Amino acid sequence: MVEIPANKRLTRAGLWRWRRSPLRRRSDIVEAWVLLLASVLAVLGGVLAGLVTGVAADRSFDEQRAERHEVVAGVVKGTQGSDGKATDRVAADDGRAWATVRWTAADGTVHTARAKVASGTAAGARVTLWVDSKGTPATQPLEPAEALLEASLLGALASVATGGLVWAGAIGARGYLNRRRMAQWDAEWQRIDTWWGPKTG
């Protein structure tokens, strides 16, 4: 087995920028620090963003479950007329349509609103719907297991997005440093060409 020299191992690992060398430029040191900080921020920032997003989403789902409740409402104006034809366009995704419903809250106040019910529901029918603390029709809150899964997915997405943004910034900084190095090399070559003699071409 052939042993790889230490300097080649450093080059392959991308650690040559940390080694003292007369050929190392200041931009190499800056690039090394940029990559190091980007690695740390991508990991720690991604984990932190994921945790904060997951906890906030789970708390929001808990609040929805706490404030939303079911009520039984009467359909005032159904989704079909006296001729049996639909009065509202049926949603293509769930086969439901809008209807005017009315119900009495626990405090005795009467609420009237528009809510989605099964297509073909006639006036006078009784339907169950979810409402929030203000008495506004709302979607059914997620079950605890579903909320945990959704919060976890949102946290993972936030973590990946944060890490990606950090690395995008690091790649942009590295590209700027590369362009600056190329410009410096070009200036150095022009000076060397002037020292050696008249420019060719």
Secondary structure, DSSP 8 states (H G I E B T S, - for coil): -----HHHHHHHHT-GGGS--TT--HHHHHHHHHHHHHHHHHHHHHHHHHHHHHHHHHHHHHHHHHH-EEEEEEEEE-SB-TTS-BSS---TTTSEEEEEEEEE-TTS-EEEEEEEEETT--TT-EEEEEE-TTS-EE-----HHHHHHHHHHHHHHHHHHHHHHHHHHHHHHHHHHHHHHHHHHHHHHHHHHHHHSS---
